[in-house]
């Protein structure tokens, strides 16, 4: 059977890739056509995304993919969530999109809750309270009287902006729209009354579309500008444009009662549900209900993830800027003493510190624990703390679901971290299946394939994943030792 080729752009907070999937009817084969950095830019006190640089890389990726892999049937983009762009009446970008770690949202969660109440926000949106959310970015703009809100005519999330530049079609895709904390999943529309009561305009909000929606062909102007064979007739298909939405679509589950961890800069731990869980208990646990593929919802919680290791690594760079390889750091961690000091990865101290190792050391002192001795001990502290936070969150998730999960699927870059995967199995007492590493790109590609008639269902998609990519299983060990560590971890959480 002749293969068909599909192109996924998977753009994360650190880097992006253009990955071509060739499907022969049985197996999916991946080719990385282009990789590029995604570097935020600081101007004075503010942090921005370089949207035009990303667009330039997307064009380069299109050209390279067509040159390396031949004609492309479709293309789709996924990115991180919460960040957005505003366009004016001429469809021109109004300013540079802000980075979610920009400090303008400091205090905005408290401000919003003081105005309309925490319960109302959750009942209107079903989304976890995090100061990075779009709702608090927009509230900060409204509170400051930002002229952009008045002049804006179109609101697009970051992947929607790239899809617009690819196809000329303006819309917000469901999985990413739900990350904003501005969307009402039960009403199936933006939470316009909530936004109005917070003083946030709604005139610029775009229609919301489902994953798998065809947005048209590549813009003829773009095709001519790229002058690349293989792009004529290429369709633009919106996948689950939130990277975690695509990652969950790439989970190769073979049982119904499973949990997933999409592991990268952030760790997102949850399960797939048919309906959003907007309950007092979900509010108490601060869980979120984000959109998924096929009308499903991702009931999950965001955990700070490998961000802590990434920032330690950045701080430990040589004067020339050389970074210690991750493999070397994890090898050092494996040799360090086990289950020493423990930290809550989600403590506000770790959101955007200037010096992550110093922040961890101060946290340990504040909670009456010894400071990890050396880089290996520091990394091991982070990884073991992450595994214990997974257990804490999994316990909450199982309470919401009303059943115990049989297996945890770890997908994304963290699936390559054998030490963290084993710690996760040990801490949670549940088998961990790691892989595929490229679950986000794979999920993106599978949704495109389904939209163009190559797959009949998500079960078909999961079978393709299991046939195409290797998986590694980690079994739990040393239950008593990890139970003792978990009791200490809960005590640390109470102290903070």
Secondary structure, DSSP 8 states (H G I E B T S, - for coil): ---EEEEEEEE-SSEEEEEEEEE-SS-EEEEEEEEEE---EEETTEEE--HHHHHHHHHHHHHHHHHHH---SEEEEEE-SS-EEEE-TTS-B-S--B-TT-GGGTTHHHHHHHHH-HHHHHHHH-----TTSHHHHHHHHHHTT-HHHHH--EEEEHHHHHHHHHHS---EEHHHHGGGT-EETTTTEE-HHHHHHTT---TTB--EE-TTEEEEE--HHHHHHHT-TT-TT-EEEE---BHHHHHHHT----SSSEEEEEESSSEEEEEEESS---SHHHHHHT-EEEE-GGG-EEEEEEE-TTHHHHHHHHHT--TT-----HHHHHHHHHHS-SS-S---TTSGGGSS-S-HHHHHHHHHHHTT-----SHHHHHHHHHHHHHHHHHHHHHHHHHHHTS--SEEEEESGGGG-HHHHHHHHHHHTS-EEE--TTHHHHHHHHHHHHHTTS-SSHHHHHHHHHHHS--EEE----HHHHHHHHHHHHHHHHH-
